Amino acid sequence: MSIGSESTTSELLAEFRAGSKRACARLLSIVEDEPEAAASVLDELYPLMGRAFRIGITGPPGAGKSTLVEKIGRECRNRGRTVGIVAVDPTSPFSGGALLGDRVRMPTLFTDPGVFIRSMATRGGVGGLAARTKEVCDVLDAYGRDCIIIETVGVGQVELDIAGAAHSTVVTLVPESGDAIQTMKAGLMEIGDLFCVNKSDREGADRMVMEIETMVEMKVRTPSSEFRTPAIDDWVPPVVKTVATTGLGVPALLDQLEQHRKHLETSGVLTERRRESVRAEIIELTEEWLRRDVWRRPDVSDRLAGLTQQVLDGGTTPYRAAEAILRDVLAAN
């Protein structure tokens, strides 16, 4: 575990539990960059997880998501809650890190001791999130944050991963976002628990609100989203107007988020989502570890080389070769 010479893992974890921001930042780096070390860290922290309310902020580029996240974070602090912010940014082609800096984007929150901000690079992720976003949120959850706000990268039409990472997803639009039909085609109508028309001091805001409400009504009548459980989730997504630059409408948006959280808890939806999330995580980890461990075995590596040549020589096919390797692995176990 290459975590440097300053602290051992146990020391980092002890500092983390004592509230050290430095230890939290270091553990987040391990979780992002060192998969094998991350597993032991997350295993240690798991009993501390499960208390934070996770809010996803998604929408097309230019919708004002970063400003809205800052204002929601400030409103959470005004209500006495600690905040974690995970801002997923485009990847720098030079450093491989996040292209935008959290100091620049959220200056009023950066020095607040009750706020922890983490920027993450997408690193090839195509669903609006970075590869380890959930794990980073898990660490911030264990760190004791009351609310975790996740801001997607702003890629426009494929930001659907947020539905599986957040308890409540806010789809942020602006009056210039265009025909609501196109919004629905983008998939965002499928995952929104709340809709926010930001920059609502501009012309066309009321029309956009009406269009979204019409689309929501149609969606409620014919639910089909794979991200939701219509049989028990009778929540009707509200539409809230905000002006993030001034903070107008942000308290009302947070009030609606609180209402959605209560709905999730009282309806049983939150329990069901947690069950499905845990199940999916077990499957994902099992597949990841199997893939990693199988290809590290020398006998499998030699077998792969031989089968590769057999395929090239026409003696077998890739499908039969894969089946042969699987039989060998299962027999060895």
N, C-alpha and C positions, 0 to 999 in steps of 0.2 A: 504494500500500500504506500504509494509515493505521496505522502502528505507533507513532506518537508521535515526539517529538523527542529522546528520551534516547539512543536507539541506532538505527543503521541495521540492516537485516536481516543483513548480513554480520557486524556486531559482535555482534548477538544470537546468531547461530549459533556464532561463535567462543567467546563466553562459555558457551554451552550445552555445547559440546564440552569445555570446561575444567571442567565440573561445576557451573556456577552454577545454583542453584535459582531465582533471580530470572529468569534468561533462560529456563529451562524453563517457568516459570509464564507468562511473556509469550508464548512461542511457543504454549503451549496455548490461550491466549486468542485468538490469531490463528487457530489451527486451528478453534476453536469458532465464532468470530464473523465471520471474513472469508474466505469460500470461495475467492476468486481468489488472495489472498495465501497461503492455506493450501496451495494446489497447489504453489507454488514451494518453500515451506518443507519440505513432505513429500517432494518430489522430492530436495532436498538431503540430507535425513536418511535416505532409503531404504536406502543401503548399510549403515547402522548398525543396521537393524532385523532381526528374525528370531531373536533369541537368548533372549528372555524366555519363561518358561512362564506361560501365561494361564489363570487359574482363575476360573470363573464361579460365583457364589453366588446362587441364586434360590430362590423359594418364596413362600408366601402371607404377607400382612401378619401381624405378631406372632410370627413364627417365631424371632426373635432373630438375624436375619441380620447386623445391624450389629455386635453383640457378638461373633458368631462370626468375622466378618471381622477384627475387632480382634485376637482371640486367635490366629487363623491368621497374621496379620501378625507378631505378637509371636513365635510359634513359628518362623517363617521367619527372623526376626532372630536368635533364639537359635541357629539353625543356620548363621549367618554369611552370610545372603543379604540382598541389598538388595530393597526392596519398593516397588511402586507400587500405590496403591489408587484405583480409580475408583468413586465412590459415586453412583449415579443416583438423584436425589430428585424428588419432585413439584415442579412449577413454581409459584413464588409468583405469585398473581394480581396483586400490586402491582409487583414489580420485574422479573418474568419470569425471575428466577434460581432457584437451588436453594432449596427451602423449608427444608431442614435444613442445619446447619453442621457441617463435619468436625471442628472443634475440640470441639464438644459431644459428638459421637458417639464419637470415638476419641481421648480425651485422652492416653492413655498412649503413643500412637504419634506424636502431632503434632509433638513436639519432637525426635524421633529423627532424626538427620541421614541415616540410611540408609533412611528412609521418605518417600515423596512421596505426599500425599493430594490428590485432586481431586474436588470435588463437581460434578455436572452436573445441570442441570434437564432434564426430559423434553422440554419445549417441544413438546408434541403427539404425541410418540412413543407408540405403543400396544403395543410388543413388549417392554416392560420396560426398554428402553435409550433413551438420548438419541440424537439424529440423528447426532452426530459421535463416538460412543463409540469406535468402532474406531480412528479417526484419533487420538484422545487416547491410546489404548493404544499406538499406533504411536510417538508421540513419547516416551512413557515407556519403551518398548522401546529406542529409539535413545539415550535418556538413560542406559541401562546397568542398568536394574532387572532383577534376576534373576527375580523373580516379580511378576506383575501380577494383582491380585485385583479382579474386577469384581462389584459388588453391584447387582442389579437393583432397580427401584423398589418392588416388592412389590405388583403389581396383581392377582396371584392366578391368572388363568386364561389369560393370553396372553403369558407371559414366555418366548417361544420364540426370540427373536432372540439370546439369549445363547449358544445352541448354535453359531451361526456366528461368534461373537466370541471364544470361549474354547476352549482345548485340552481342558480337563476341566471339566465342569459338575456342581456339587454341588447337588442338590435338598434343601432344608432344610425339615423338617416338625417338628411337635410332637405329643405324644400326643393332644392335643385336635383334631388336624387332621381327624378324622372318618374315614368309610369310605374305604379305599384305592381302591375302585372310582371314587369321585368324583375322587380325585387323578389317576387315569389319564385320566378324561374331560377333565380340565383340560389335558391335554397334557404335564404335567410328567414323567410316566412315560416319555414318548417321548425326552426329551432328557437324562435323568440318567445320568451316568457313575458317580456315587456318590450314595448317599442318606444323609442325616444326620438322625437323630431327635434334635433338640435338646431341652433341658429334660427330659432323660430321667430325672431324679430324680422326675418326677411319675408318678402312677398311669396305667397304660395304655401305658407306653413299650414294654414287651416285646411286648405285643399288636400295637402298631403296627409294630414290627420284623418280626414274623412275617407280617403282612399285606403289607408291602412286599416281603419276600423271596418270598412266593407270587406276587405280581404280576410280579416280576422274572423268576422262573422261567417263567411263562407267556409273558412277552415274549421271552425267549431262544428259546423253542421256536417262536414265530411272529413273527419280526422283520418289521417293516413300516415303520419310521420313515424319513422322507425325510431326516432329519438324520444318519443313520448309514450305513455301508457293511457290511451283514451278511456279505457274502461273505468279507471279510478281517478283520472286527472281531469276534473271538470273546470279547471282554471281558464278564465277568459282573459287573454293578454290585454292589459290596458295600454293606452297610448298617452305619453306624457310629453309636453312641450318644454324645452329647456333653452337657455342661452348660456352655454357653459362659460363663456368669457366673463360674464357678470355673476354667475351662480344662480340666475333666475330659473326656478323650477326644479333645482337639484334636491332641495328638501322633500318636495312632493315625489320625486323619483325614488328617493331612498325610502320614503314611507310605503310606496308601492312594493318595493323590494322586500320590506319587512312583512308586508301582507302576504307576499308570495311564499316567504319562508314559513310563516305560520300555516299557510295552506298545505305546504309540503309535509309539515310535521303532523297536522291533524288528519289529513286524508290518507296517510300511510304511504304516499308517493316517495317521500324521502327514504324511508326504510327499504322500499322496493328498489330504488335507484342505488342505494348503498350495497344491497345484496348483489345486484347485477354488476356493479363496479368491482366488487371484491372478486366475484367469479371471473370476470374478464381479466383482472390483474393476475390471478393465479394461472389462468391459461397462458397469458402473455409471458409471464416469467418462466413457466415450464418450457414453452417453446423456445424462448431465448436461451435458456441454459442448456437444453438438449442440443440446439444448433451449435452452441459454443463448445460444449464438451465432446460431441461426436467428432467434430473435425479436428480436435486436438489429439485424438488417439492415433498413435503411429500405425496401428494395424489398419485402421480405416483409411488413413492417408495413403498407405501402400496399396490397399484394395482399390481406392479411387483411381490411382495412377494406372493400374492394370486394366480396370474396366474402361477407362477413357480410351486406352489404346484399342481395346476390343471393339468399342463403338466405331472408332476411326477405321478399323480393319473390316468392318461390316459383320462382325461376329455377334453383336448384340445391339440393343437400342438403349438410349438414355433412360427410358422408362423401366426396362428390365434391370438395368444397372442400379438405378436408385432402389428398386425393390430388393435386389441382392444385398446392398449395403444395409438396408433396414433389417433384413433377416439376420445378417451377421451381428448387428448391434443388439438386437433383441435376444439372440442366442447367447451372446457373451454375458448378458445380464441375468 
